[in-house]
C-alpha cells in the first residue's frame, strides 16, 4: 500500500522541500520584476517632470517680461507691476508737477510762435521788444550759431522757451510713445545745454489730436503729463502756415478769432511766410487798443487743449 508507506513519506518530504525552494524563488523573481517596473516608471515620471520644467523655463524666456521687473532705477511711487517700459526711458525728462493754475485776468492774449528759429525770428523778436510784448516760442531743433543765438535771446528777453519737435516729422514721432520721447529728448537736452533753461511746456506738432497721433493720443498725453510736462494747443489760428497766407488774412483771422474772448491762445509761426512779420505790429496795436494785454504761457496758465475724441 503506497499511502502511509516509506516511499509515500519520502515523496512527500521531497515535495515539501521542492515547494520551499520554488515558492521563495518565484517570489523573488516577481518582486525583482515589480521593482524594475517601478524603477522604470519613476524614471519616466522624472523625465516627464524634467521635460515639463524645461518647457516652463523656455516659456518664461519666450514671454515678453516687462522691463520694470528687472529695473533698479524705479522711482518709489512707481509700482513695478504697473510700469510700462517707456516710463523707464530718459530719466532726465521729468519736471516738477506740483503746481496750481493761477486765476487769469480778463482780456489776455497769449501769442505763440511755432517752428522757429528761422531768419524771421529776429524780426519777430524786434517787434515784440519794440511793443513791450512777451510771447511764447515753441521751437524746433536747429544746429547753427544763429539758432543758438535765438534760443538765448528768447530766454534773455523774457519770453517762454518751449518745446515743439526735433524733426517735426509726423510719421516718425507718432509711430509710438517711445518714438515721441526719442524726438523730445534730443531737443530738450540741447535747449538746456545751450540756454541753461529746461523747458517745461510743449506743443504737439499738429496739435494734441491729429490724424497721425490718434492711435496713441491718450497714451502719449498721459505719459507726458505723468512726467510733469504741460502741453498747449490753441483756440485762435492765424493761418500763417498756409501757402495762401497774406498779411491781410493773418490779421483778419487773429482779430476775428479773438473777438469776444476773455483769454485767447493764438497760433502763429516765425517760419514760412514773411507776412507774419508784416502784420504783427498791426495785430499788437489793434489788440492793445481793444483793451487786451499780452502774457507768456507757463505751467501756471490753464492750457487751451483740443477736445479728446474717441
Secondary structure, DSSP 8 states (H G I E B T S, - for coil): --TTSHHHHHHHHHHHHHHHHHHHHHHHHHHHHHHHHHHHHHHHHHHHHHHHHHHHHHHHHHS---GGGT-S---TTS-GGG--GGGGS-TT-------------SSEEEEEEES--STTHHHHHHHHHHTT---EEEEE---SHHHHHHHHHHHHTT-EEEEEESS--HHHHTS-HHHHHHHHHHHHHHHHHHHS----EE--TT-SS-TTTTTTHHHHHHHHHHTT-EE---SEE--TTSTT--HHHHHHHHHHHHTT-SEEEEEEESSS-THHHHHHHHHHHHHHHTT-EE----TTS---------
